[in-house]
Amino acid sequence: MPVLSATGNTVYTHPVAKVMISIPDKLLERLDDHVREAGETRSGFLRRLAEREIERGEAKRRRHIEELMDKIGTIDLGGEATRMIREDRESR
């Protein structure tokens, strides 16, 4: 169930954690200017940024694993192991 915060009109859905971070004053000023111009909240911007960076890291790890799997696929392991690995990867 959404909850209206006591400090404004921000609506939170459970569970939402509040965190305290340290950030240089000048960077915070730039951040606040940016979100004000974009018409969004500081929290919303930082949440989007965190999600994007985490997704980017996950995609990079997936690509790396696929590259390793492709290298494994070029090694002759008697055929059966390679076939099983490829079938497993392609089933996802």
Phi and psi restraints in degrees (range 20) as a CNS / XPLOR table:
assign (resid 1 and name C) (resid 2 and name N)
       (resid 2 and name CA) (resid 2 and name C) 1.0 -62.8 20.0 2
assign (resid 2 and name N) (resid 2 and name CA)
       (resid 2 and name C) (resid 3 and name N) 1.0 147.8 20.0 2
assign (resid 2 and name C) (resid 3 and name N)
       (resid 3 and name CA) (resid 3 and name C) 1.0 -127.6 20.0 2
assign (resid 3 and name N) (resid 3 and name CA)
       (resid 3 and name C) (resid 4 and name N) 1.0 130.6 20.0 2
assign (resid 3 and name C) (resid 4 and name N)
       (resid 4 and name CA) (resid 4 and name C) 1.0 -81.2 20.0 2
assign (resid 4 and name N) (resid 4 and name CA)
       (resid 4 and name C) (resid 5 and name N) 1.0 128.1 20.0 2
assign (resid 4 and name C) (resid 5 and name N)
       (resid 5 and name CA) (resid 5 and name C) 1.0 -70.8 20.0 2
assign (resid 5 and name N) (resid 5 and name CA)
       (resid 5 and name C) (resid 6 and name N) 1.0 156.0 20.0 2
assign (resid 5 and name C) (resid 6 and name N)
       (resid 6 and name CA) (resid 6 and name C) 1.0 -76.3 20.0 2
assign (resid 6 and name N) (resid 6 and name CA)
       (resid 6 and name C) (resid 7 and name N) 1.0 -16.3 20.0 2
assign (resid 6 and name C) (resid 7 and name N)
       (resid 7 and name CA) (resid 7 and name C) 1.0 -101.6 20.0 2
assign (resid 7 and name N) (resid 7 and name CA)
       (resid 7 and name C) (resid 8 and name N) 1.0 -0.4 20.0 2
assign (resid 7 and name C) (resid 8 and name N)
       (resid 8 and name CA) (resid 8 and name C) 1.0 177.6 20.0 2
assign (resid 8 and name N) (resid 8 and name CA)
       (resid 8 and name C) (resid 9 and name N) 1.0 -154.0 20.0 2
assign (resid 8 and name C) (resid 9 and name N)
       (resid 9 and name CA) (resid 9 and name C) 1.0 -104.8 20.0 2
assign (resid 9 and name N) (resid 9 and name CA)
       (resid 9 and name C) (resid 10 and name N) 1.0 18.4 20.0 2
assign (resid 9 and name C) (resid 10 and name N)
       (resid 10 and name CA) (resid 10 and name C) 1.0 -75.9 20.0 2
assign (resid 10 and name N) (resid 10 and name CA)
       (resid 10 and name C) (resid 11 and name N) 1.0 131.6 20.0 2
assign (resid 10 and name C) (resid 11 and name N)
       (resid 11 and name CA) (resid 11 and name C) 1.0 -105.1 20.0 2
assign (resid 11 and name N) (resid 11 and name CA)
       (resid 11 and name C) (resid 12 and name N) 1.0 126.9 20.0 2
assign (resid 11 and name C) (resid 12 and name N)
       (resid 12 and name CA) (resid 12 and name C) 1.0 -110.4 20.0 2
assign (resid 12 and name N) (resid 12 and name CA)
       (resid 12 and name C) (resid 13 and name N) 1.0 141.4 20.0 2
assign (resid 12 and name C) (resid 13 and name N)
       (resid 13 and name CA) (resid 13 and name C) 1.0 -104.5 20.0 2
assign (resid 13 and name N) (resid 13 and name CA)
       (resid 13 and name C) (resid 14 and name N) 1.0 146.2 20.0 2
assign (resid 13 and name C) (resid 14 and name N)
       (resid 14 and name CA) (resid 14 and name C) 1.0 -79.4 20.0 2
assign (resid 14 and name N) (resid 14 and name CA)
       (resid 14 and name C) (resid 15 and name N) 1.0 145.9 20.0 2
assign (resid 14 and name C) (resid 15 and name N)
       (resid 15 and name CA) (resid 15 and name C) 1.0 -88.8 20.0 2
assign (resid 15 and name N) (resid 15 and name CA)
       (resid 15 and name C) (resid 16 and name N) 1.0 136.0 20.0 2
assign (resid 15 and name C) (resid 16 and name N)
       (resid 16 and name CA) (resid 16 and name C) 1.0 -130.6 20.0 2
assign (resid 16 and name N) (resid 16 and name CA)
       (resid 16 and name C) (resid 17 and name N) 1.0 124.2 20.0 2
assign (resid 16 and name C) (resid 17 and name N)
       (resid 17 and name CA) (resid 17 and name C) 1.0 -93.6 20.0 2
assign (resid 17 and name N) (resid 17 and name CA)
       (resid 17 and name C) (resid 18 and name N) 1.0 142.3 20.0 2
assign (resid 17 and name C) (resid 18 and name N)
       (resid 18 and name CA) (resid 18 and name C) 1.0 -99.4 20.0 2
assign (resid 18 and name N) (resid 18 and name CA)
       (resid 18 and name C) (resid 19 and name N) 1.0 136.1 20.0 2
assign (resid 18 and name C) (resid 19 and name N)
       (resid 19 and name CA) (resid 19 and name C) 1.0 -127.8 20.0 2
assign (resid 19 and name N) (resid 19 and name CA)
       (resid 19 and name C) (resid 20 and name N) 1.0 154.5 20.0 2
assign (resid 19 and name C) (resid 20 and name N)
       (resid 20 and name CA) (resid 20 and name C) 1.0 -111.5 20.0 2
assign (resid 20 and name N) (resid 20 and name CA)
       (resid 20 and name C) (resid 21 and name N) 1.0 129.7 20.0 2
assign (resid 20 and name C) (resid 21 and name N)
       (resid 21 and name CA) (resid 21 and name C) 1.0 -124.0 20.0 2
assign (resid 21 and name N) (resid 21 and name CA)
       (resid 21 and name C) (resid 22 and name N) 1.0 158.6 20.0 2
assign (resid 21 and name C) (resid 22 and name N)
       (resid 22 and name CA) (resid 22 and name C) 1.0 -104.2 20.0 2
assign (resid 22 and name N) (resid 22 and name CA)
       (resid 22 and name C) (resid 23 and name N) 1.0 132.1 20.0 2
assign (resid 22 and name C) (resid 23 and name N)
       (resid 23 and name CA) (resid 23 and name C) 1.0 -148.4 20.0 2
assign (resid 23 and name N) (resid 23 and name CA)
       (resid 23 and name C) (resid 24 and name N) 1.0 137.5 20.0 2
assign (resid 23 and name C) (resid 24 and name N)
       (resid 24 and name CA) (resid 24 and name C) 1.0 -58.6 20.0 2
assign (resid 24 and name N) (resid 24 and name CA)
       (resid 24 and name C) (resid 25 and name N) 1.0 144.1 20.0 2
assign (resid 24 and name C) (resid 25 and name N)
       (resid 25 and name CA) (resid 25 and name C) 1.0 -54.5 20.0 2
assign (resid 25 and name N) (resid 25 and name CA)
       (resid 25 and name C) (resid 26 and name N) 1.0 -43.8 20.0 2
assign (resid 25 and name C) (resid 26 and name N)
       (resid 26 and name CA) (resid 26 and name C) 1.0 -63.6 20.0 2
assign (resid 26 and name N) (resid 26 and name CA)
       (resid 26 and name C) (resid 27 and name N) 1.0 -40.7 20.0 2
assign (resid 26 and name C) (resid 27 and name N)
       (resid 27 and name CA) (resid 27 and name C) 1.0 -66.5 20.0 2
assign (resid 27 and name N) (resid 27 and name CA)
       (resid 27 and name C) (resid 28 and name N) 1.0 -39.7 20.0 2
assign (resid 27 and name C) (resid 28 and name N)
       (resid 28 and name CA) (resid 28 and name C) 1.0 -63.1 20.0 2
assign (resid 28 and name N) (resid 28 and name CA)
       (resid 28 and name C) (resid 29 and name N) 1.0 -39.3 20.0 2
assign (resid 28 and name C) (resid 29 and name N)
       (resid 29 and name CA) (resid 29 and name C) 1.0 -61.3 20.0 2
assign (resid 29 and name N) (resid 29 and name CA)
       (resid 29 and name C) (resid 30 and name N) 1.0 -44.1 20.0 2
assign (resid 29 and name C) (resid 30 and name N)
       (resid 30 and name CA) (resid 30 and name C) 1.0 -64.7 20.0 2
assign (resid 30 and name N) (resid 30 and name CA)
       (resid 30 and name C) (resid 31 and name N) 1.0 -40.7 20.0 2
assign (resid 30 and name C) (resid 31 and name N)
       (resid 31 and name CA) (resid 31 and name C) 1.0 -61.0 20.0 2
assign (resid 31 and name N) (resid 31 and name CA)
       (resid 31 and name C) (resid 32 and name N) 1.0 -48.2 20.0 2
assign (resid 31 and name C) (resid 32 and name N)
       (resid 32 and name CA) (resid 32 and name C) 1.0 -63.2 20.0 2
assign (resid 32 and name N) (resid 32 and name CA)
       (resid 32 and name C) (resid 33 and name N) 1.0 -40.0 20.0 2
assign (resid 32 and name C) (resid 33 and name N)
       (resid 33 and name CA) (resid 33 and name C) 1.0 -61.0 20.0 2
assign (resid 33 and name N) (resid 33 and name CA)
       (resid 33 and name C) (resid 34 and name N) 1.0 -43.7 20.0 2
assign (resid 33 and name C) (resid 34 and name N)
       (resid 34 and name CA) (resid 34 and name C) 1.0 -62.2 20.0 2
assign (resid 34 and name N) (resid 34 and name CA)
       (resid 34 and name C) (resid 35 and name N) 1.0 -49.5 20.0 2
assign (resid 34 and name C) (resid 35 and name N)
       (resid 35 and name CA) (resid 35 and name C) 1.0 -69.3 20.0 2
assign (resid 35 and name N) (resid 35 and name CA)
       (resid 35 and name C) (resid 36 and name N) 1.0 -32.8 20.0 2
assign (resid 35 and name C) (resid 36 and name N)
       (resid 36 and name CA) (resid 36 and name C) 1.0 -64.1 20.0 2
assign (resid 36 and name N) (resid 36 and name CA)
       (resid 36 and name C) (resid 37 and name N) 1.0 -45.3 20.0 2
assign (resid 36 and name C) (resid 37 and name N)
       (resid 37 and name CA) (resid 37 and name C) 1.0 -65.2 20.0 2
assign (resid 37 and name N) (resid 37 and name CA)
       (resid 37 and name C) (resid 38 and name N) 1.0 -33.6 20.0 2
assign (resid 37 and name C) (resid 38 and name N)
       (resid 38 and name CA) (resid 38 and name C) 1.0 -83.2 20.0 2
assign (resid 38 and name N) (resid 38 and name CA)
       (resid 38 and name C) (resid 39 and name N) 1.0 -10.6 20.0 2
assign (resid 38 and name C) (resid 39 and name N)
       (resid 39 and name CA) (resid 39 and name C) 1.0 71.8 20.0 2
assign (resid 39 and name N) (resid 39 and name CA)
       (resid 39 and name C) (resid 40 and name N) 1.0 33.9 20.0 2
assign (resid 39 and name C) (resid 40 and name N)
       (resid 40 and name CA) (resid 40 and name C) 1.0 -129.3 20.0 2
assign (resid 40 and name N) (resid 40 and name CA)
       (resid 40 and name C) (resid 41 and name N) 1.0 177.3 20.0 2
assign (resid 40 and name C) (resid 41 and name N)
       (resid 41 and name CA) (resid 41 and name C) 1.0 -93.3 20.0 2
assign (resid 41 and name N) (resid 41 and name CA)
       (resid 41 and name C) (resid 42 and name N) 1.0 158.7 20.0 2
assign (resid 41 and name C) (resid 42 and name N)
       (resid 42 and name CA) (resid 42 and name C) 1.0 -59.5 20.0 2
assign (resid 42 and name N) (resid 42 and name CA)
       (resid 42 and name C) (resid 43 and name N) 1.0 -46.2 20.0 2
assign (resid 42 and name C) (resid 43 and name N)
       (resid 43 and name CA) (resid 43 and name C) 1.0 -61.8 20.0 2
assign (resid 43 and name N) (resid 43 and name CA)
       (resid 43 and name C) (resid 44 and name N) 1.0 -43.4 20.0 2
assign (resid 43 and name C) (resid 44 and name N)
       (resid 44 and name CA) (resid 44 and name C) 1.0 -62.1 20.0 2
assign (resid 44 and name N) (resid 44 and name CA)
       (resid 44 and name C) (resid 45 and name N) 1.0 -42.4 20.0 2
assign (resid 44 and name C) (resid 45 and name N)
       (resid 45 and name CA) (resid 45 and name C) 1.0 -64.1 20.0 2
assign (resid 45 and name N) (resid 45 and name CA)
       (resid 45 and name C) (resid 46 and name N) 1.0 -48.2 20.0 2
assign (resid 45 and name C) (resid 46 and name N)
       (resid 46 and name CA) (resid 46 and name C) 1.0 -65.1 20.0 2
assign (resid 46 and name N) (resid 46 and name CA)
       (resid 46 and name C) (resid 47 and name N) 1.0 -35.5 20.0 2
assign (resid 46 and name C) (resid 47 and name N)
       (resid 47 and name CA) (resid 47 and name C) 1.0 -64.2 20.0 2
assign (resid 47 and name N) (resid 47 and name CA)
       (resid 47 and name C) (resid 48 and name N) 1.0 -46.4 20.0 2
assign (resid 47 and name C) (resid 48 and name N)
       (resid 48 and name CA) (resid 48 and name C) 1.0 -61.1 20.0 2
assign (resid 48 and name N) (resid 48 and name CA)
       (resid 48 and name C) (resid 49 and name N) 1.0 -42.8 20.0 2
assign (resid 48 and name C) (resid 49 and name N)
       (resid 49 and name CA) (resid 49 and name C) 1.0 -62.2 20.0 2
assign (resid 49 and name N) (resid 49 and name CA)
       (resid 49 and name C) (resid 50 and name N) 1.0 -45.7 20.0 2
assign (resid 49 and name C) (resid 50 and name N)
       (resid 50 and name CA) (resid 50 and name C) 1.0 -62.6 20.0 2
assign (resid 50 and name N) (resid 50 and name CA)
       (resid 50 and name C) (resid 51 and name N) 1.0 -45.5 20.0 2
assign (resid 50 and name C) (resid 51 and name N)
       (resid 51 and name CA) (resid 51 and name C) 1.0 -60.6 20.0 2
assign (resid 51 and name N) (resid 51 and name CA)
       (resid 51 and name C) (resid 52 and name N) 1.0 -44.4 20.0 2
assign (resid 51 and name C) (resid 52 and name N)
       (resid 52 and name CA) (resid 52 and name C) 1.0 -62.5 20.0 2
assign (resid 52 and name N) (resid 52 and name CA)
       (resid 52 and name C) (resid 53 and name N) 1.0 -44.4 20.0 2
assign (resid 52 and name C) (resid 53 and name N)
       (resid 53 and name CA) (resid 53 and name C) 1.0 -68.0 20.0 2
assign (resid 53 and name N) (resid 53 and name CA)
       (resid 53 and name C) (resid 54 and name N) 1.0 -38.7 20.0 2
assign (resid 53 and name C) (resid 54 and name N)
       (resid 54 and name CA) (resid 54 and name C) 1.0 -66.3 20.0 2
assign (resid 54 and name N) (resid 54 and name CA)
       (resid 54 and name C) (resid 55 and name N) 1.0 -44.7 20.0 2
assign (resid 54 and name C) (resid 55 and name N)
       (resid 55 and name CA) (resid 55 and name C) 1.0 -62.3 20.0 2
assign (resid 55 and name N) (resid 55 and name CA)
       (resid 55 and name C) (resid 56 and name N) 1.0 -38.7 20.0 2
assign (resid 55 and name C) (resid 56 and name N)
       (resid 56 and name CA) (resid 56 and name C) 1.0 -62.4 20.0 2
assign (resid 56 and name N) (resid 56 and name CA)
       (resid 56 and name C) (resid 57 and name N) 1.0 -43.1 20.0 2
assign (resid 56 and name C) (resid 57 and name N)
       (resid 57 and name CA) (resid 57 and name C) 1.0 -65.2 20.0 2
assign (resid 57 and name N) (resid 57 and name CA)
       (resid 57 and name C) (resid 58 and name N) 1.0 -40.0 20.0 2
assign (resid 57 and name C) (resid 58 and name N)
       (resid 58 and name CA) (resid 58 and name C) 1.0 -65.4 20.0 2
assign (resid 58 and name N) (resid 58 and name CA)
       (resid 58 and name C) (resid 59 and name N) 1.0 -41.1 20.0 2
assign (resid 58 and name C) (resid 59 and name N)
       (resid 59 and name CA) (resid 59 and name C) 1.0 -64.1 20.0 2
assign (resid 59 and name N) (resid 59 and name CA)
       (resid 59 and name C) (resid 60 and name N) 1.0 -39.1 20.0 2
assign (resid 59 and name C) (resid 60 and name N)
       (resid 60 and name CA) (resid 60 and name C) 1.0 -63.7 20.0 2
assign (resid 60 and name N) (resid 60 and name CA)
       (resid 60 and name C) (resid 61 and name N) 1.0 -43.0 20.0 2
assign (resid 60 and name C) (resid 61 and name N)
       (resid 61 and name CA) (resid 61 and name C) 1.0 -64.4 20.0 2
assign (resid 61 and name N) (resid 61 and name CA)
       (resid 61 and name C) (resid 62 and name N) 1.0 -39.6 20.0 2
assign (resid 61 and name C) (resid 62 and name N)
       (resid 62 and name CA) (resid 62 and name C) 1.0 -62.0 20.0 2
assign (resid 62 and name N) (resid 62 and name CA)
       (resid 62 and name C) (resid 63 and name N) 1.0 -44.6 20.0 2
assign (resid 62 and name C) (resid 63 and name N)
       (resid 63 and name CA) (resid 63 and name C) 1.0 -61.4 20.0 2
assign (resid 63 and name N) (resid 63 and name CA)
       (resid 63 and name C) (resid 64 and name N) 1.0 -41.7 20.0 2
assign (resid 63 and name C) (resid 64 and name N)
       (resid 64 and name CA) (resid 64 and name C) 1.0 -62.8 20.0 2
assign (resid 64 and name N) (resid 64 and name CA)
       (resid 64 and name C) (resid 65 and name N) 1.0 -44.4 20.0 2
assign (resid 64 and name C) (resid 65 and name N)
       (resid 65 and name CA) (resid 65 and name C) 1.0 -62.4 20.0 2
assign (resid 65 and name N) (resid 65 and name CA)
       (resid 65 and name C) (resid 66 and name N) 1.0 -42.2 20.0 2
assign (resid 65 and name C) (resid 66 and name N)
       (resid 66 and name CA) (resid 66 and name C) 1.0 -62.7 20.0 2
assign (resid 66 and name N) (resid 66 and name CA)
       (resid 66 and name C) (resid 67 and name N) 1.0 -39.6 20.0 2
assign (resid 66 and name C) (resid 67 and name N)
       (resid 67 and name CA) (resid 67 and name C) 1.0 -62.5 20.0 2
assign (resid 67 and name N) (resid 67 and name CA)
       (resid 67 and name C) (resid 68 and name N) 1.0 -43.3 20.0 2
assign (resid 67 and name C) (resid 68 and name N)
       (resid 68 and name CA) (resid 68 and name C) 1.0 -64.1 20.0 2
assign (resid 68 and name N) (resid 68 and name CA)
       (resid 68 and name C) (resid 69 and name N) 1.0 -40.8 20.0 2
assign (resid 68 and name C) (resid 69 and name N)
       (resid 69 and name CA) (resid 69 and name C) 1.0 -63.8 20.0 2
assign (resid 69 and name N) (resid 69 and name CA)
       (resid 69 and name C) (resid 70 and name N) 1.0 -39.0 20.0 2
assign (resid 69 and name C) (resid 70 and name N)
       (resid 70 and name CA) (resid 70 and name C) 1.0 -63.2 20.0 2
assign (resid 70 and name N) (resid 70 and name CA)
       (resid 70 and name C) (resid 71 and name N) 1.0 -39.8 20.0 2
assign (resid 70 and name C) (resid 71 and name N)
       (resid 71 and name CA) (resid 71 and name C) 1.0 -64.5 20.0 2
assign (resid 71 and name N) (resid 71 and name CA)
       (resid 71 and name C) (resid 72 and name N) 1.0 -41.6 20.0 2
assign (resid 71 and name C) (resid 72 and name N)
       (resid 72 and name CA) (resid 72 and name C) 1.0 -62.0 20.0 2
assign (resid 72 and name N) (resid 72 and name CA)
       (resid 72 and name C) (resid 73 and name N) 1.0 -37.4 20.0 2
assign (resid 72 and name C) (resid 73 and name N)
       (resid 73 and name CA) (resid 73 and name C) 1.0 -63.7 20.0 2
assign (resid 73 and name N) (resid 73 and name CA)
       (resid 73 and name C) (resid 74 and name N) 1.0 -21.6 20.0 2
assign (resid 73 and name C) (resid 74 and name N)
       (resid 74 and name CA) (resid 74 and name C) 1.0 -86.9 20.0 2
assign (resid 74 and name N) (resid 74 and name CA)
       (resid 74 and name C) (resid 75 and name N) 1.0 -9.5 20.0 2
assign (resid 74 and name C) (resid 75 and name N)
       (resid 75 and name CA) (resid 75 and name C) 1.0 -88.4 20.0 2
assign (resid 75 and name N) (resid 75 and name CA)
       (resid 75 and name C) (resid 76 and name N) 1.0 131.9 20.0 2
assign (resid 75 and name C) (resid 76 and name N)
       (resid 76 and name CA) (resid 76 and name C) 1.0 -79.9 20.0 2
assign (resid 76 and name N) (resid 76 and name CA)
       (resid 76 and name C) (resid 77 and name N) 1.0 106.2 20.0 2
assign (resid 76 and name C) (resid 77 and name N)
       (resid 77 and name CA) (resid 77 and name C) 1.0 -106.9 20.0 2
assign (resid 77 and name N) (resid 77 and name CA)
       (resid 77 and name C) (resid 78 and name N) 1.0 29.7 20.0 2
assign (resid 77 and name C) (resid 78 and name N)
       (resid 78 and name CA) (resid 78 and name C) 1.0 88.3 20.0 2
assign (resid 78 and name N) (resid 78 and name CA)
       (resid 78 and name C) (resid 79 and name N) 1.0 5.8 20.0 2
assign (resid 78 and name C) (resid 79 and name N)
       (resid 79 and name CA) (resid 79 and name C) 1.0 86.0 20.0 2
assign (resid 79 and name N) (resid 79 and name CA)
       (resid 79 and name C) (resid 80 and name N) 1.0 -45.7 20.0 2
assign (resid 79 and name C) (resid 80 and name N)
       (resid 80 and name CA) (resid 80 and name C) 1.0 -66.6 20.0 2
assign (resid 80 and name N) (resid 80 and name CA)
       (resid 80 and name C) (resid 81 and name N) 1.0 -46.1 20.0 2
assign (resid 80 and name C) (resid 81 and name N)
       (resid 81 and name CA) (resid 81 and name C) 1.0 -64.0 20.0 2
assign (resid 81 and name N) (resid 81 and name CA)
       (resid 81 and name C) (resid 82 and name N) 1.0 -43.5 20.0 2
assign (resid 81 and name C) (resid 82 and name N)
       (resid 82 and name CA) (resid 82 and name C) 1.0 -61.2 20.0 2
assign (resid 82 and name N) (resid 82 and name CA)
       (resid 82 and name C) (resid 83 and name N) 1.0 -44.7 20.0 2
assign (resid 82 and name C) (resid 83 and name N)
       (resid 83 and name CA) (resid 83 and name C) 1.0 -61.1 20.0 2
assign (resid 83 and name N) (resid 83 and name CA)
       (resid 83 and name C) (resid 84 and name N) 1.0 -43.0 20.0 2
assign (resid 83 and name C) (resid 84 and name N)
       (resid 84 and name CA) (resid 84 and name C) 1.0 -65.5 20.0 2
assign (resid 84 and name N) (resid 84 and name CA)
       (resid 84 and name C) (resid 85 and name N) 1.0 -41.3 20.0 2
assign (resid 84 and name C) (resid 85 and name N)
       (resid 85 and name CA) (resid 85 and name C) 1.0 -63.7 20.0 2
assign (resid 85 and name N) (resid 85 and name CA)
       (resid 85 and name C) (resid 86 and name N) 1.0 -45.3 20.0 2
assign (resid 85 and name C) (resid 86 and name N)
       (resid 86 and name CA) (resid 86 and name C) 1.0 -63.3 20.0 2
assign (resid 86 and name N) (resid 86 and name CA)
       (resid 86 and name C) (resid 87 and name N) 1.0 -43.8 20.0 2
assign (resid 86 and name C) (resid 87 and name N)
       (resid 87 and name CA) (resid 87 and name C) 1.0 -60.2 20.0 2
assign (resid 87 and name N) (resid 87 and name CA)
       (resid 87 and name C) (resid 88 and name N) 1.0 -41.8 20.0 2
assign (resid 87 and name C) (resid 88 and name N)
       (resid 88 and name CA) (resid 88 and name C) 1.0 -64.2 20.0 2
assign (resid 88 and name N) (resid 88 and name CA)
       (resid 88 and name C) (resid 89 and name N) 1.0 -45.1 20.0 2
assign (resid 88 and name C) (resid 89 and name N)
       (resid 89 and name CA) (resid 89 and name C) 1.0 -65.0 20.0 2
assign (resid 89 and name N) (resid 89 and name CA)
       (resid 89 and name C) (resid 90 and name N) 1.0 -42.4 20.0 2
assign (resid 89 and name C) (resid 90 and name N)
       (resid 90 and name CA) (resid 90 and name C) 1.0 -74.2 20.0 2
assign (resid 90 and name N) (resid 90 and name CA)
       (resid 90 and name C) (resid 91 and name N) 1.0 -18.2 20.0 2
assign (resid 90 and name C) (resid 91 and name N)
       (resid 91 and name CA) (resid 91 and name C) 1.0 -78.3 20.0 2
assign (resid 91 and name N) (resid 91 and name CA)
       (resid 91 and name C) (resid 92 and name N) 1.0 -7.6 20.0 2
